[in-house]
Amino acid sequence: MQTGTYILLLHLPVDAELNIPELDSPLFPAGFYAYAGGAENLPERLKAHLTPPEHPAEHIDFLRQVAAVSEVWLTMSATPHPHTWVDLLLAIPGAISIADGFGVSGCDCDSHLVYFDVRPQLDDFQIGARRLFPDEVIIIAKTDG
């Protein structure tokens, strides 16, 4: 298995009202969203995230129906650390934690989704990531989204 951590960077061009089960805030403003996750089988997980969802099951599936994934930031590591990556995202100027409960089944984070009104840059994220995980190389993958 290839274990790792990832961020899906999505762009929502216009405000959208989404009815996501178990979430109270249906209004998602236009802008950029960074969703942090981790997986023991990272290639398979990313393939699932980049395939249009026929029947949304996870919170991110509902957002992906209206927002295109434009980039994936990822690293391979022995242990996934999406919770720490959320904290690193929130340290980027302009970051806002949005949609309490988004993507947090099985953990005590407020949300795995971070909102930006302008596109966040990988360089800003890597400042903190290099300090905490100096041996990990973060790869950026562009998508057609």
TORDOFI-352217 format. One record per residue: y, x, z of N, C-alpha, C, O in turn; residue number from 1. Coordinates in pm, whole numbers, plus 50000, padded with zeros to 5 digits. Example, Ala and Ser with C-alpha at 12.3 -4.5 7.8 and 13.67 -1.06 7.14 Angstrom:
+-------+-------+-------+-------+-------+-------+-------+-------+-------+-------+-------+-------+-----+
:    ny :    nx :    nz :   cay :   cax :   caz :    cy :    cx :    cz :    oy :    ox :    oz : num :
+-------+-------+-------+-------+-------+-------+-------+-------+-------+-------+-------+-------+-----+
: 49431 : 51319 : 50780 : 49550 : 51230 : 50780 : 49670 : 51320 : 50780 : 49668 : 51424 : 50846 :   1 :
: 49775 : 51285 : 50708 : 49894 : 51367 : 50714 : 50003 : 51290 : 50787 : 50114 : 51341 : 50804 :   2 :
+-------+-------+-------+-------+-------+-------+-------+-------+-------+-------+-------+-------+-----+
REM end
This chain:
+-------+-------+-------+-------+-------+-------+-------+-------+-------+-------+-------+-------+-----+
:    ny :    nx :    nz :   cay :   cax :   caz :    cy :    cx :    cz :    oy :    ox :    oz : num :
+-------+-------+-------+-------+-------+-------+-------+-------+-------+-------+-------+-------+-----+
: 49881 : 50084 : 50000 : 50000 : 50000 : 50000 : 50124 : 50088 : 50000 : 50124 : 50198 : 50056 :   1 :
: 50228 : 50040 : 49939 : 50356 : 50109 : 49937 : 50453 : 50031 : 50024 : 50505 : 49927 : 49983 :   2 :
: 50477 : 50081 : 50144 : 50562 : 50015 : 50242 : 50706 : 50057 : 50223 : 50732 : 50171 : 50185 :   3 :
: 50799 : 49967 : 50250 : 50939 : 50004 : 50240 : 51034 : 49893 : 50279 : 50994 : 49786 : 50323 :   4 :
: 51161 : 49924 : 50260 : 51271 : 49834 : 50293 : 51354 : 49814 : 50168 : 51364 : 49905 : 50085 :   5 :
: 51413 : 49697 : 50153 : 51492 : 49669 : 50033 : 51611 : 49581 : 50065 : 51615 : 49511 : 50167 :   6 :
: 51707 : 49586 : 49975 : 51820 : 49493 : 49976 : 51828 : 49434 : 49836 : 51832 : 49506 : 49737 :   7 :
: 51832 : 49302 : 49830 : 51862 : 49234 : 49705 : 52012 : 49209 : 49704 : 52064 : 49145 : 49796 :   8 :
: 52081 : 49257 : 49603 : 52223 : 49230 : 49588 : 52237 : 49119 : 49484 : 52201 : 49136 : 49367 :   9 :
: 52289 : 49006 : 49529 : 52301 : 48888 : 49441 : 52448 : 48855 : 49417 : 52533 : 48879 : 49503 :  10 :
: 52476 : 48800 : 49300 : 52612 : 48754 : 49269 : 52609 : 48603 : 49248 : 52533 : 48551 : 49167 :  11 :
: 52695 : 48535 : 49323 : 52712 : 48391 : 49309 : 52849 : 48369 : 49246 : 52950 : 48393 : 49313 :  12 :
: 52857 : 48325 : 49121 : 52985 : 48316 : 49051 : 53077 : 48203 : 49098 : 53199 : 48213 : 49086 :  13 :
: 53019 : 48095 : 49151 : 53099 : 47982 : 49199 : 53042 : 47934 : 49332 : 52925 : 47957 : 49362 :  14 :
: 53126 : 47867 : 49411 : 53077 : 47811 : 49537 : 52956 : 47721 : 49509 : 52951 : 47653 : 49406 :  15 :
: 52862 : 47721 : 49600 : 52743 : 47638 : 49582 : 52705 : 47574 : 49714 : 52712 : 47636 : 49820 :  16 :
: 52666 : 47448 : 49706 : 52615 : 47377 : 49823 : 52463 : 47373 : 49810 : 52408 : 47316 : 49716 :  17 :
: 52397 : 47435 : 49907 : 52251 : 47443 : 49903 : 52192 : 47374 : 50024 : 52239 : 47391 : 50137 :  18 :
: 52091 : 47297 : 50002 : 52019 : 47232 : 50112 : 51894 : 47313 : 50140 : 51788 : 47290 : 50082 :  19 :
: 51909 : 47408 : 50232 : 51799 : 47496 : 50268 : 51739 : 47447 : 50399 : 51810 : 47432 : 50499 :  20 :
: 51610 : 47421 : 50400 : 51546 : 47373 : 50523 : 51575 : 47466 : 50641 : 51573 : 47588 : 50628 :  21 :
: 51602 : 47406 : 50755 : 51624 : 47475 : 50883 : 51760 : 47545 : 50893 : 51785 : 47612 : 50994 :  22 :
: 51847 : 47533 : 50794 : 51979 : 47596 : 50801 : 52086 : 47488 : 50807 : 52075 : 47384 : 50744 :  23 :
: 52191 : 47517 : 50885 : 52299 : 47420 : 50902 : 52411 : 47433 : 50799 : 52479 : 47335 : 50771 :  24 :
: 52432 : 47554 : 50742 : 52546 : 47569 : 50653 : 52505 : 47563 : 50508 : 52450 : 47659 : 50453 :  25 :
: 52531 : 47449 : 50444 : 52492 : 47436 : 50305 : 52591 : 47498 : 50206 : 52557 : 47516 : 50089 :  26 :
: 52714 : 47532 : 50250 : 52814 : 47584 : 50157 : 52808 : 47736 : 50151 : 52824 : 47804 : 50252 :  27 :
: 52785 : 47787 : 50032 : 52783 : 47931 : 50008 : 52899 : 47963 : 49914 : 52900 : 47919 : 49799 :  28 :
: 52998 : 48039 : 49964 : 53114 : 48071 : 49879 : 53077 : 48169 : 49768 : 52984 : 48248 : 49782 :  29 :
: 53152 : 48163 : 49659 : 53134 : 48258 : 49550 : 53154 : 48399 : 49604 : 53236 : 48421 : 49693 :  30 :
: 53078 : 48493 : 49551 : 53090 : 48632 : 49593 : 52957 : 48702 : 49581 : 52873 : 48666 : 49498 :  31 :
: 52938 : 48803 : 49664 : 52818 : 48885 : 49660 : 52741 : 48871 : 49791 : 52800 : 48863 : 49899 :  32 :
: 52610 : 48867 : 49780 : 52523 : 48853 : 49895 : 52423 : 48966 : 49896 : 52365 : 49000 : 49792 :  33 :
: 52403 : 49024 : 50012 : 52302 : 49128 : 50030 : 52197 : 49073 : 50125 : 52227 : 49036 : 50239 :  34 :
: 52074 : 49070 : 50078 : 51962 : 49019 : 50156 : 51869 : 49136 : 50188 : 51819 : 49201 : 50097 :  35 :
: 51846 : 49163 : 50316 : 51761 : 49274 : 50358 : 51622 : 49226 : 50393 : 51605 : 49125 : 50461 :  36 :
: 51523 : 49298 : 50345 : 51385 : 49266 : 50375 : 51299 : 49391 : 50380 : 51343 : 49500 : 50344 :  37 :
: 51179 : 49372 : 50424 : 51083 : 49481 : 50429 : 50946 : 49428 : 50393 : 50918 : 49309 : 50407 :  38 :
: 50859 : 49518 : 50344 : 50726 : 49473 : 50304 : 50626 : 49588 : 50310 : 50661 : 49705 : 50293 :  39 :
: 50502 : 49552 : 50335 : 50395 : 49651 : 50331 : 50351 : 49677 : 50187 : 50303 : 49786 : 50156 :  40 :
: 50366 : 49579 : 50100 : 50338 : 49596 : 49958 : 50468 : 49572 : 49883 : 50489 : 49465 : 49824 :  41 :
: 50554 : 49672 : 49885 : 50689 : 49658 : 49832 : 50693 : 49620 : 49684 : 50770 : 49530 : 49648 :  42 :
: 50615 : 49683 : 49596 : 50622 : 49644 : 49454 : 50590 : 49496 : 49433 : 50658 : 49429 : 49355 :  43 :
: 50488 : 49446 : 49501 : 50450 : 49306 : 49486 : 50560 : 49213 : 49539 : 50589 : 49109 : 49480 :  44 :
: 50619 : 49251 : 49652 : 50725 : 49170 : 49713 : 50846 : 49162 : 49621 : 50903 : 49055 : 49601 :  45 :
: 50885 : 49277 : 49566 : 51001 : 49278 : 49477 : 50973 : 49201 : 49348 : 51061 : 49132 : 49297 :  46 :
: 50851 : 49211 : 49298 : 50814 : 49133 : 49179 : 50832 : 48984 : 49206 : 50883 : 48911 : 49121 :  47 :
: 50791 : 48941 : 49324 : 50806 : 48799 : 49361 : 50953 : 48761 : 49370 : 50993 : 48653 : 49328 :  48 :
: 51035 : 48851 : 49426 : 51178 : 48821 : 49439 : 51250 : 48819 : 49305 : 51353 : 48752 : 49291 :  49 :
: 51199 : 48890 : 49207 : 51267 : 48898 : 49078 : 51213 : 48799 : 48976 : 51262 : 48792 : 48864 :  50 :
: 51113 : 48722 : 49016 : 51059 : 48617 : 48931 : 51125 : 48485 : 48972 : 51128 : 48452 : 49090 :  51 :
: 51178 : 48410 : 48875 : 51243 : 48283 : 48912 : 51148 : 48193 : 48991 : 51035 : 48169 : 48948 :  52 :
: 51195 : 48143 : 49106 : 51108 : 48059 : 49189 : 51091 : 47919 : 49131 : 51190 : 47848 : 49109 :  53 :
: 50967 : 47879 : 49106 : 50942 : 47744 : 49057 : 50958 : 47643 : 49170 : 51019 : 47538 : 49153 :  54 :
: 50902 : 47677 : 49284 : 50909 : 47590 : 49402 : 50960 : 47675 : 49518 : 50882 : 47749 : 49578 :  55 :
: 51088 : 47666 : 49551 : 51143 : 47750 : 49659 : 51068 : 47728 : 49789 : 51046 : 47615 : 49833 :  56 :
: 51029 : 47840 : 49850 : 50959 : 47833 : 49977 : 51036 : 47906 : 50086 : 51042 : 47860 : 50200 :  57 :
: 51093 : 48020 : 50052 : 51169 : 48099 : 50147 : 51318 : 48074 : 50127 : 51360 : 48029 : 50020 :  58 :
: 51397 : 48103 : 50230 : 51542 : 48083 : 50221 : 51600 : 48152 : 50099 : 51682 : 48094 : 50027 :  59 :
: 51559 : 48277 : 50073 : 51615 : 48352 : 49962 : 51585 : 48286 : 49828 : 51662 : 48300 : 49733 :  60 :
: 51474 : 48213 : 49818 : 51440 : 48144 : 49693 : 51545 : 48040 : 49656 : 51577 : 48023 : 49538 :  61 :
: 51599 : 47972 : 49756 : 51702 : 47870 : 49730 : 51830 : 47935 : 49677 : 51891 : 47883 : 49584 :  62 :
: 51869 : 48046 : 49737 : 51989 : 48117 : 49689 : 51966 : 48176 : 49551 : 52057 : 48175 : 49467 :  63 :
: 51846 : 48227 : 49526 : 51816 : 48286 : 49396 : 51820 : 48184 : 49283 : 51833 : 48221 : 49166 :  64 :
: 51810 : 48056 : 49315 : 51819 : 47954 : 49210 : 51960 : 47945 : 49152 : 51977 : 47899 : 49039 :  65 :
: 52061 : 47988 : 49228 : 52200 : 47976 : 49181 : 52272 : 48111 : 49174 : 52381 : 48119 : 49118 :  66 :
: 52212 : 48216 : 49228 : 52274 : 48349 : 49230 : 52179 : 48449 : 49166 : 52059 : 48450 : 49196 :  67 :
: 52231 : 48532 : 49078 : 52149 : 48631 : 49008 : 52137 : 48759 : 49090 : 52235 : 48806 : 49148 :  68 :
: 52016 : 48815 : 49094 : 51995 : 48946 : 49156 : 52046 : 49049 : 49057 : 51993 : 49061 : 48946 :  69 :
: 52148 : 49125 : 49097 : 52205 : 49225 : 49005 : 52156 : 49366 : 49035 : 52151 : 49450 : 48945 :  70 :
: 52120 : 49392 : 49161 : 52069 : 49523 : 49197 : 51967 : 49509 : 49309 : 51966 : 49410 : 49383 :  71 :
: 51882 : 49611 : 49320 : 51792 : 49623 : 49433 : 51811 : 49764 : 49487 : 51802 : 49862 : 49413 :  72 :
: 51837 : 49773 : 49618 : 51843 : 49902 : 49686 : 51713 : 49912 : 49765 : 51679 : 49819 : 49839 :  73 :
: 51639 : 50022 : 49752 : 51511 : 50029 : 49819 : 51476 : 50170 : 49860 : 51528 : 50268 : 49806 :  74 :
: 51388 : 50178 : 49955 : 51332 : 50306 : 49999 : 51188 : 50283 : 50041 : 51153 : 50178 : 50095 :  75 :
: 51107 : 50382 : 50016 : 50969 : 50380 : 50063 : 50967 : 50450 : 50198 : 51028 : 50556 : 50215 :  76 :
: 50898 : 50392 : 50295 : 50889 : 50452 : 50428 : 50763 : 50401 : 50496 : 50706 : 50299 : 50456 :  77 :
: 50721 : 50471 : 50598 : 50601 : 50432 : 50670 : 50617 : 50298 : 50740 : 50522 : 50222 : 50755 :  78 :
: 50741 : 50270 : 50784 : 50770 : 50146 : 50856 : 50893 : 50081 : 50795 : 50996 : 50146 : 50781 :  79 :
: 50885 : 49953 : 50758 : 51005 : 49884 : 50710 : 51106 : 49867 : 50823 : 51067 : 49849 : 50939 :  80 :
: 51235 : 49872 : 50792 : 51338 : 49852 : 50894 : 51451 : 49763 : 50842 : 51566 : 49807 : 50838 :  81 :
: 51419 : 49639 : 50804 : 51524 : 49550 : 50753 : 51630 : 49515 : 50857 : 51745 : 49493 : 50821 :  82 :
: 51593 : 49508 : 50985 : 51690 : 49472 : 51088 : 51800 : 49578 : 51099 : 51917 : 49545 : 51113 :  83 :
: 51760 : 49704 : 51093 : 51857 : 49813 : 51097 : 51943 : 49811 : 50971 : 52063 : 49840 : 50977 :  84 :
: 51882 : 49779 : 50858 : 51959 : 49774 : 50734 : 52062 : 49662 : 50737 : 52171 : 49677 : 50681 :  85 :
: 52031 : 49550 : 50802 : 52131 : 49444 : 50818 : 52250 : 49499 : 50898 : 52365 : 49475 : 50862 :  86 :
: 52223 : 49571 : 51006 : 52331 : 49631 : 51086 : 52414 : 49727 : 51002 : 52536 : 49730 : 51015 :  87 :
: 52349 : 49806 : 50916 : 52422 : 49899 : 50829 : 52509 : 49823 : 50728 : 52621 : 49864 : 50698 :  88 :
: 52457 : 49713 : 50676 : 52537 : 49629 : 50584 : 52661 : 49575 : 50655 : 52771 : 49574 : 50600 :  89 :
: 52641 : 49529 : 50778 : 52753 : 49470 : 50853 : 52859 : 49574 : 50889 : 52972 : 49537 : 50924 :  90 :
: 52825 : 49701 : 50883 : 52922 : 49807 : 50911 : 53013 : 49837 : 50791 : 53112 : 49908 : 50804 :  91 :
: 52979 : 49783 : 50674 : 53061 : 49803 : 50554 : 53185 : 49714 : 50566 : 53172 : 49595 : 50596 :  92 :
: 53304 : 49769 : 50544 : 53426 : 49687 : 50553 : 53417 : 49562 : 50465 : 53377 : 49570 : 50349 :  93 :
: 53454 : 49448 : 50522 : 53453 : 49321 : 50449 : 53324 : 49243 : 50463 : 53315 : 49130 : 50414 :  94 :
: 53223 : 49300 : 50527 : 53094 : 49231 : 50543 : 53105 : 49118 : 50643 : 53171 : 49131 : 50746 :  95 :
: 53039 : 49007 : 50612 : 53038 : 48891 : 50700 : 52894 : 48841 : 50712 : 52827 : 48817 : 50612 :  96 :
: 52847 : 48825 : 50836 : 52716 : 48764 : 50856 : 52731 : 48616 : 50822 : 52823 : 48550 : 50869 :  97 :
: 52640 : 48567 : 50742 : 52653 : 48430 : 50694 : 52518 : 48360 : 50704 : 52414 : 48425 : 50698 :  98 :
: 52521 : 48231 : 50720 : 52402 : 48147 : 50723 : 52308 : 48187 : 50835 : 52202 : 48245 : 50811 :  99 :
: 52348 : 48156 : 50959 : 52263 : 48185 : 51075 : 52122 : 48135 : 51052 : 52101 : 48021 : 51010 : 100 :
: 52025 : 48221 : 51079 : 51885 : 48187 : 51064 : 51826 : 48220 : 50928 : 51706 : 48202 : 50907 : 101 :
: 51910 : 48268 : 50834 : 51864 : 48294 : 50697 : 51766 : 48411 : 50696 : 51802 : 48523 : 50731 : 102 :
: 51642 : 48384 : 50655 : 51542 : 48487 : 50638 : 51494 : 48554 : 50765 : 51446 : 48667 : 50760 : 103 :
: 51506 : 48488 : 50878 : 51474 : 48554 : 51004 : 51346 : 48504 : 51071 : 51328 : 48522 : 51191 : 104 :
: 51258 : 48444 : 50996 : 51133 : 48400 : 51060 : 51060 : 48522 : 51115 : 51037 : 48620 : 51044 : 105 :
: 51024 : 48513 : 51240 : 50950 : 48622 : 51303 : 51034 : 48734 : 51360 : 50978 : 48837 : 51399 : 106 :
: 51165 : 48720 : 51366 : 51247 : 48824 : 51428 : 51366 : 48762 : 51501 : 51392 : 48642 : 51486 : 107 :
: 51439 : 48842 : 51578 : 51552 : 48785 : 51653 : 51689 : 48817 : 51592 : 51790 : 48808 : 51662 : 108 :
: 51695 : 48855 : 51467 : 51823 : 48877 : 51400 : 51894 : 48743 : 51382 : 51829 : 48638 : 51375 : 109 :
: 52026 : 48746 : 51373 : 52101 : 48624 : 51343 : 52077 : 48581 : 51199 : 52061 : 48462 : 51171 : 110 :
: 52076 : 48679 : 51109 : 52061 : 48650 : 50967 : 52023 : 48779 : 50895 : 52060 : 48888 : 50937 : 111 :
: 51948 : 48765 : 50787 : 51919 : 48880 : 50701 : 52008 : 48877 : 50577 : 51986 : 48952 : 50482 : 112 :
: 52107 : 48790 : 50578 : 52197 : 48773 : 50464 : 52338 : 48810 : 50504 : 52390 : 48763 : 50606 : 113 :
: 52401 : 48895 : 50424 : 52538 : 48940 : 50450 : 52623 : 48907 : 50327 : 52581 : 48930 : 50214 : 114 :
: 52742 : 48854 : 50351 : 52832 : 48811 : 50244 : 52944 : 48913 : 50225 : 52993 : 48972 : 50322 : 115 :
: 52983 : 48933 : 50100 : 53098 : 49016 : 50063 : 53177 : 48941 : 49956 : 53119 : 48884 : 49864 : 116 :
: 53310 : 48941 : 49968 : 53387 : 48877 : 49861 : 53403 : 48970 : 49741 : 53431 : 48924 : 49630 : 117 :
: 53387 : 49102 : 49761 : 53384 : 49198 : 49650 : 53251 : 49274 : 49657 : 53189 : 49284 : 49763 : 118 :
: 53209 : 49325 : 49544 : 53079 : 49392 : 49534 : 53069 : 49512 : 49628 : 53151 : 49603 : 49619 : 119 :
: 52971 : 49512 : 49720 : 52953 : 49630 : 49806 : 52893 : 49744 : 49724 : 52822 : 49722 : 49626 : 120 :
: 52922 : 49865 : 49765 : 52874 : 49983 : 49693 : 52763 : 50051 : 49772 : 52769 : 50060 : 49895 : 121 :
: 52663 : 50099 : 49703 : 52553 : 50170 : 49766 : 52605 : 50290 : 49845 : 52552 : 50319 : 49952 : 122 :
: 52706 : 50359 : 49795 : 52760 : 50477 : 49866 : 52808 : 50439 : 50006 : 52787 : 50516 : 50100 : 123 :
: 52872 : 50324 : 50021 : 52919 : 50280 : 50152 : 52801 : 50255 : 50246 : 52808 : 50285 : 50365 : 124 :
: 52694 : 50201 : 50193 : 52574 : 50173 : 50272 : 52505 : 50303 : 50312 : 52456 : 50317 : 50424 : 125 :
: 52500 : 50399 : 50219 : 52427 : 50523 : 50243 : 52490 : 50609 : 50352 : 52421 : 50693 : 50410 : 126 :
: 52616 : 50592 : 50380 : 52680 : 50670 : 50486 : 52604 : 50653 : 50617 : 52568 : 50751 : 50682 : 127 :
: 52580 : 50529 : 50656 : 52505 : 50502 : 50779 : 52357 : 50527 : 50763 : 52291 : 50574 : 50857 : 128 :
: 52303 : 50496 : 50647 : 52159 : 50512 : 50625 : 52118 : 50659 : 50635 : 52013 : 50689 : 50692 : 129 :
: 52197 : 50749 : 50581 : 52164 : 50892 : 50588 : 52162 : 50943 : 50731 : 52082 : 51028 : 50767 : 130 :
: 52253 : 50888 : 50813 : 52260 : 50929 : 50953 : 52134 : 50886 : 51028 : 52080 : 50963 : 51107 : 131 :
: 52088 : 50763 : 51005 : 51972 : 50709 : 51077 : 51838 : 50748 : 51015 : 51739 : 50764 : 51086 : 132 :
: 51835 : 50763 : 50884 : 51710 : 50791 : 50813 : 51732 : 50907 : 50716 : 51728 : 50887 : 50595 : 133 :
: 51753 : 51028 : 50769 : 51789 : 51141 : 50683 : 51682 : 51181 : 50582 : 51713 : 51244 : 50481 : 134 :
: 51557 : 51146 : 50607 : 51449 : 51186 : 50516 : 51419 : 51083 : 50409 : 51335 : 51107 : 50322 : 135 :
: 51485 : 50969 : 50414 : 51458 : 50863 : 50316 : 51560 : 50868 : 50202 : 51679 : 50888 : 50224 : 136 :
: 51509 : 50850 : 50082 : 51595 : 50844 : 49964 : 51606 : 50699 : 49922 : 51505 : 50633 : 49898 : 137 :
: 51729 : 50651 : 49912 : 51751 : 50512 : 49870 : 51772 : 50510 : 49720 : 51856 : 50582 : 49666 : 138 :
: 51694 : 50428 : 49654 : 51698 : 50415 : 49510 : 51773 : 50287 : 49476 : 51758 : 50186 : 49545 : 139 :
: 51852 : 50291 : 49369 : 51919 : 50170 : 49322 : 51854 : 50132 : 49188 : 51837 : 50216 : 49100 : 140 :
: 51819 : 50007 : 49175 : 51761 : 49956 : 49051 : 51849 : 49843 : 49002 : 51874 : 49747 : 49075 : 141 :
: 51896 : 49853 : 48880 : 51976 : 49746 : 48818 : 51879 : 49645 : 48756 : 51772 : 49681 : 48707 : 142 :
: 51920 : 49520 : 48758 : 51838 : 49416 : 48695 : 51918 : 49355 : 48582 : 52034 : 49390 : 48560 : 143 :
: 51857 : 49265 : 48510 : 51925 : 49196 : 48401 : 52006 : 49078 : 48453 : 52078 : 49014 : 48376 : 144 :
: 51995 : 49049 : 48585 : 52058 : 48931 : 48644 : 52206 : 48937 : 48650 : 52269 : 48843 : 48698 : 145 :
+-------+-------+-------+-------+-------+-------+-------+-------+-------+-------+-------+-------+-----+
REM end
